[in-house]
Amino acid sequence: MHTRTVTLTEELEHFISDQVQSGNYADESEVVRAALKRLEYEAEHYEERIAALNKALKATRAVLRKETYLNVSSKNWGSALLRVELG
């Protein structure tokens, strides 16, 4: 393995220490490796997630285009609500 020197914020230093102290990781290097593996995974699957979100958005738009919306004034709200609930 290669060794690198990195500068971390105080918050990240505390986070890493907390992860080791809690027993989630054996040492600080393991925490950093896990974080980098997660970053790598997210980068590799970014396009996949965007495609899935776009597919869901298109499906939602299709449903919304088919929905019927009521134009209800305050005068006939009660009767319109009753019609919607009863179908």
KOLPARO-299790 format. One record per residue: residue in one letter; x, y, z of N, C-alpha, C, O in turn. Coordinates in steps of 0.2 Angstrom, whole numbers, padded with zeros to 4 digits, always signed. Layout:
AXYZXYZXYZXYZ
...
This chain:
M+0004-0006+0000+0000+0000+0000+0004+0006+0000+0010+0006+0002
H+0002+0011-0003+0005+0018-0003+0003+0022+0003-0002+0021+0006
T+0008+0027+0005+0006+0031+0010+0006+0038+0008+0009+0040+0003
R+0000+0042+0010-0001+0049+0008-0002+0053+0014-0004+0050+0019
T+0000+0059+0013-0001+0064+0019-0007+0068+0016-0007+0071+0011
V-0012+0069+0020-0018+0073+0019-0019+0078+0025-0018+0076+0030
T-0022+0084+0023-0024+0089+0028-0031+0088+0029-0035+0088+0024
L-0034+0087+0035-0041+0086+0037-0043+0092+0041-0039+0095+0045
T-0049+0094+0041-0052+0098+0045-0053+0095+0052-0052+0089+0053
E-0054+0099+0057-0054+0097+0064-0061+0092+0065-0060+0087+0068
E-0066+0094+0061-0072+0090+0061-0071+0083+0059-0073+0078+0061
L-0067+0083+0053-0066+0076+0050-0061+0072+0055-0062+0066+0055
E-0056+0075+0058-0052+0072+0063-0056+0069+0068-0055+0063+0070
H-0061+0073+0071-0065+0070+0076-0069+0064+0074-0070+0060+0077
F-0072+0065+0068-0076+0060+0065-0072+0053+0064-0074+0048+0066
I-0066+0054+0062-0062+0048+0061-0060+0045+0068-0061+0039+0068
S-0058+0049+0072-0057+0046+0079-0063+0043+0082-0062+0038+0085
D-0069+0046+0081-0075+0043+0084-0077+0036+0081-0079+0032+0085
Q-0075+0036+0075-0077+0029+0071-0072+0024+0074-0074+0018+0075
V-0066+0026+0075-0061+0021+0078-0063+0019+0085-0063+0013+0087
Q-0064+0024+0089-0066+0023+0096-0072+0019+0097-0073+0015+0102
S-0077+0020+0093-0083+0016+0093-0083+0009+0091-0087+0005+0092
G-0077+0007+0088-0076+0000+0086-0078-0001+0079-0078-0007+0077
N-0081+0004+0076-0083+0002+0069-0077+0001+0064-0078-0003+0059
Y-0071+0004+0066-0065+0002+0062-0059+0001+0066-0059+0003+0072
A-0054-0003+0063-0049-0004+0067-0044+0001+0068-0041+0002+0074
D-0043+0006+0063-0039+0011+0064-0041+0017+0059-0046+0016+0055
E-0037+0022+0059-0039+0028+0055-0039+0027+0048-0043+0029+0044
S-0034+0023+0046-0033+0022+0039-0039+0018+0036-0041+0019+0030
E-0041+0013+0040-0047+0010+0038-0053+0014+0037-0057+0013+0032
V-0054+0019+0041-0060+0024+0040-0059+0028+0034-0064+0028+0030
V-0053+0030+0032-0052+0034+0026-0053+0029+0020-0056+0032+0015
R-0050+0023+0020-0051+0019+0015-0058+0017+0013-0061+0017+0008
A-0062+0016+0019-0070+0015+0018-0073+0021+0015-0077+0020+0010
A-0071+0027+0017-0074+0033+0014-0072+0034+0007-0077+0036+0003
L-0066+0032+0005-0064+0033-0002-0067+0028-0006-0069+0029-0012
K-0068+0022-0004-0072+0016-0007-0079+0019-0009-0082+0017-0014
R-0082+0022-0004-0089+0024-0005-0089+0030-0010-0094+0030-0014
L-0085+0034-0010-0084+0039-0015-0083+0036-0022-0087+0039-0027
E-0079+0031-0022-0078+0028-0029-0084+0025-0031-0086+0025-0037
Y-0088+0021-0027-0094+0018-0029-0099+0023-0031-0103+0022-0036
E-0100+0029-0027-0105+0034-0030-0103+0037-0036-0107+0038-0040
A-0097+0038-0037-0095+0041-0044-0096+0036-0050-0098+0038-0055
E-0095+0029-0048-0096+0024-0053-0103+0023-0055-0105+0021-0061
H-0108+0024-0050-0115+0023-0051-0119+0030-0052-0125+0029-0052
Y-0116+0035-0053-0119+0042-0053-0124+0042-0059-0130+0043-0059
E-0121+0040-0065-0125+0040-0071-0131+0035-0071-0137+0037-0073
E-0130+0029-0068-0136+0025-0066-0141+0028-0062-0147+0027-0064
R-0139+0031-0057-0144+0034-0053-0148+0040-0056-0154+0041-0055
I-0144+0044-0060-0148+0049-0064-0153+0046-0069-0158+0049-0070
A-0151+0041-0072-0155+0038-0077-0162+0035-0074-0167+0036-0076
A-0161+0032-0068-0167+0030-0064-0171+0036-0062-0177+0035-0062
L-0168+0041-0060-0172+0047-0058-0176+0050-0064-0182+0052-0063
N-0173+0050-0069-0176+0053-0075-0182+0048-0078-0187+0051-0080
K-0181+0042-0077-0186+0037-0079-0192+0038-0074-0198+0038-0076
A-0191+0039-0067-0196+0040-0063-0200+0047-0064-0206+0047-0063
L-0196+0052-0066-0199+0058-0067-0203+0058-0073-0209+0061-0073
K-0201+0054-0079-0205+0054-0085-0212+0050-0083-0217+0052-0085
A-0211+0045-0079-0217+0041-0077-0222+0045-0073-0228+0045-0074
T-0219+0050-0068-0223+0054-0064-0227+0059-0069-0233+0061-0068
R-0223+0062-0074-0226+0067-0078-0232+0063-0082-0237+0067-0083
A-0231+0057-0084-0236+0054-0088-0242+0053-0084-0248+0054-0086
V-0242+0051-0077-0247+0050-0073-0251+0057-0072-0257+0058-0072
L-0247+0062-0071-0250+0069-0070-0254+0071-0076-0259+0075-0075
R-0251+0070-0082-0255+0072-0088-0262+0069-0088-0266+0071-0091
K-0262+0063-0085-0269+0059-0086-0274+0061-0080-0280+0059-0080
E-0271+0064-0075-0275+0066-0069-0280+0071-0071-0279+0075-0075
T-0286+0071-0068-0291+0076-0068-0291+0080-0062-0291+0078-0057
Y-0291+0087-0064-0291+0091-0058-0297+0095-0058-0300+0097-0063
L-0300+0096-0052-0306+0100-0051-0305+0107-0050-0300+0109-0046
N-0309+0111-0053-0309+0118-0051-0314+0120-0046-0320+0120-0049
V-0313+0121-0040-0318+0121-0035-0318+0128-0032-0312+0130-0029
S-0324+0131-0031-0324+0138-0028-0326+0136-0021-0328+0131-0019
S-0325+0141-0016-0327+0140-0009-0335+0139-0009-0337+0136-0004
K-0339+0141-0014-0346+0140-0013-0348+0133-0014-0353+0131-0011
N-0345+0129-0018-0347+0123-0020-0341+0117-0017-0341+0112-0020
W-0337+0119-0013-0332+0115-0010-0335+0109-0007-0332+0103-0008
G-0340+0109-0003-0342+0104+0001-0345+0099-0004-0344+0093-0003
S-0349+0101-0009-0352+0096-0014-0347+0093-0018-0347+0087-0020
A-0342+0097-0020-0337+0094-0024-0333+0089-0020-0331+0084-0023
L-0331+0090-0014-0327+0085-0010-0331+0079-0009-0328+0074-0010
L-0338+0080-0008-0342+0074-0008-0342+0070-0014-0341+0063-0014
R-0342+0073-0020-0342+0069-0026-0335+0066-0027-0335+0060-0030
V-0330+0069-0025-0323+0066-0026-0323+0060-0021-0320+0054-0023
E-0325+0060-0015-0325+0055-0010-0329+0049-0012-0327+0043-0011
L-0335+0050-0015-0339+0045-0017-0338+0042-0024-0340+0037-0026
G-0334+0046-0028-0332+0044-0034-0338+0045-0039-0337+0044-0045
